[in-house]
């Protein structure tokens, strides 16, 4: 009987082993490529936009990840980020159906790989005083010998890693320059200036657009349709556009076109109302712009006669020769805190200067339309009639009766949603009454045109016959970033910043902050007592005669001794704060080690013993119930 039991037990183990192998082989076949992402923020799950870009690849694309593995042995942060990049690239290659080929290269110093990395546009950075350099960049090629590269992958931009990689692949997939239409009511391009009777230079932002994109200027008077292969349409200072031009913009957006609009309640460089025979004509002319019919249909509220004031962001301006600069609440220097750092367009920007800007809001009947802030004021802002800024001699007068609204005003925003036509009465073949295939709109609205002008962000000088630009704000970067973003496919635009792989020790950081606050408080106490002691010593010194000036009086000696004793006590307290900090961190680490090393194994052991006891009880109960 014992022999049969042993035989059965051995046979059962063999059968279970065979079944386990069979299940593993079957799972390897049926679940090949399957992944389960349980990380916080789904770090290893590609967005739908990235998946669509990868599926649309027609010709093979080669990506070369140049990473100095050996050269970064002493740089744990770089190594961790390189691992994150490699895993993201491998995930993309797995979803590209074999059309994306990944090459991992460690470019050693003075090697052919290092020369190749440099020739493909990658940049090495020094990491030591000895001049050691590392590469951490990606280059790509397509079947037509086209190239694109990310010179260096910055770890602090990990939130936009997926976007940057998808953009690189998209550029290799569609290698031509994006076609950009420009419909402008301002003199952005170079040309003849009738007011000065001289040739004028192109605005710096127009020069940047022309270098990076295939820009095609459009005429509002003759515009009736916008060609379907136009990647982006830029509309600047639209004043009294003909109805046909507005209808062309309307249909372009509904067909899935990407639109960038700059309007302004007071465009200071709009010279359309200038009259050489009447110098006052330009000053009194209406310089506002609007797209009232389109904005109303899209659920956008915008008042072309209201400007935003923000005393917290006011820039200092000169009001006259020999007078001190005065802060102008209508000329704003918006900071990084006023920019959306979750959007790739404004994520890396720090300063945007605007003047006499308007603001947008979402109408109550906007339906499913959404406004996502890109640039906004502080909560200390308000709005006033634009006429108050006309012929203004004293900017401080704008602060009279200043009443902040308590919430930020949107100066630039993304508009998304399923939009409807502003011209429902127009019928005919190809005319759309609403967005094509219920597609989401891709529109960026900016309530200031002056931010494009050179005076707000750049100094342009001539050097050896070439313009040399010295930027003091990020206006130009914003103008380029937003067009570059809109020039991509809708899938690329849909990719947003995501969580990073870094997991800070929040509890330890909180302990350090608390200890640092106490440390700084003790330091302030010491500085205050030192100042009080010096003051008392000075008072006692002043009461002494001249022949005793170099001799310490008993009172001075007592004060000095008291201070020195107190200084020693405070230094002891500071060291105690530091020791307490170290003790708290060490105690936390000890608790975590106990949980991981001792408690978890004990819980697993107790669970296994409990399960074994339960099984034994069931067997006994089953044996006891047999006849």
DATA-V817966 format. One line per field, one symbol per residue. psi: psi as a letter, one per 40 degrees, with the letter a starting at -180 (. if undefined). burial: b if it has 16 or more other C-alpha atoms within 10 Angstrom, else e. A space follows every 50 residues. Layout:
# DATA-V817966
psi = ???
burial = ???
This chain:
# DATA-V817966
psi = ddddddddddddddddddddddddddddddfheiihheihegdehiiddd dddddehdiihhhhhhhgddefdegdddddddddddddddddddeefeeh hhhhhghihfiddddddddeeihiiieideehiiigihiiiaefeiiiih dhhhdefddfdddddddddddddgeihhhhhhgheigdiiahhddefihi iiidddddddddighhhihddehdihidehdihhhhghhfiidddddddd ddddeeihhhhhihdghdehedeihdegdedddeihfiiigddddddefh hhheehihihdeehihiheiheiiihhheehhghideeiheehddedeid hhhihfiaiiihidfebeiihhhdhiaieeiiiihddeehfhdhdedeeh fhhieeiihhdhihhiigiiiegeehiihehheihhffihighhhhfhdd edideeeihhihhfeihhhgheifddddddddddddeiiddddehiiiii ehgigdddddddddddddddddddddddddddddddddddddeiideede hhiddddddddddddddddddddddddddddddddddddddddddddddd ddddddddddddddddddddddddei.
burial = eeeeeeeeeeeeeeeeeeeeeeeeeeeeeeeeeeeeeeeeeebbbebebb bebbeebeebbbbbbbbbbebbeeeeebbebbebbeebbeebbebbeebb bbeebbbbeeeeebeebeebbbbbeeeeeeeebbbbbbbbbbeeeebbbb bbbebeebbbbbbbbbbbbbbbbeeeebbbbbbbbbbbbeeeeeeeeeee eebbbbeebeeebebeebebeebbebeeebbbbbbbbbbebeeebbbebb bbbbbbbbbbbbbbbbbbebbeebeeeeeeebeeebbbbbbbbbbbbbbb bbbbbbbbbbbbbbbbeebeeeeeebbbbbbbbbbeebbbbebbbbbbbb bbbbbbbbbbbbeeebeebbbebbbbbbebbbbbebeebeeeeebeebee ebebeeebbbbbbbbbbbbbbbbeeeeeeeebbbbbeebbbbbbbbbbbb bbbbebbbebeeeeeeeeeeeebbbbbbbbeebbbbbbbbbbbbbbbbeb beeeeeebeebbeebeebbeebeeebeeebeebbebbeeebeeeeeeeee eeeeebeebbeebeeebeebeeebeebbeebeeebeeeeeeeeeeeeeee eeeeeeeeeeeeeeeeeeeeeeeeeee
